[in-house]
Amino acid sequence: MRPPAHLDCALPDPQAAALIVDESGTIVFVSDPVQRLLGHAPQTLCGQSVEVLLPERLRLAHIGQRLRFTDQRGHRPMAPACRWWR
């Protein structure tokens, strides 16, 4: 699967595991490696909220974090993965 044309330059390696989410939190692109890793058929994640990928207990908090991030444009580090899944 190829990313949308206007995002093609963002993914120089077509075999990279990549997930692209728009400002509203909707998944707009899922690379083939991510689909295989998560066990989803092609196109089943596109159009869904990114929060479907999180455990239910973390979804509401993530929505708030995502909204704050889009309100405060800029770079920030992601939280360590081990902290999120405990």
Order of alpha helices (4+ residues) and beta strands (2+ residues): beta-beta-alpha-alpha-alpha
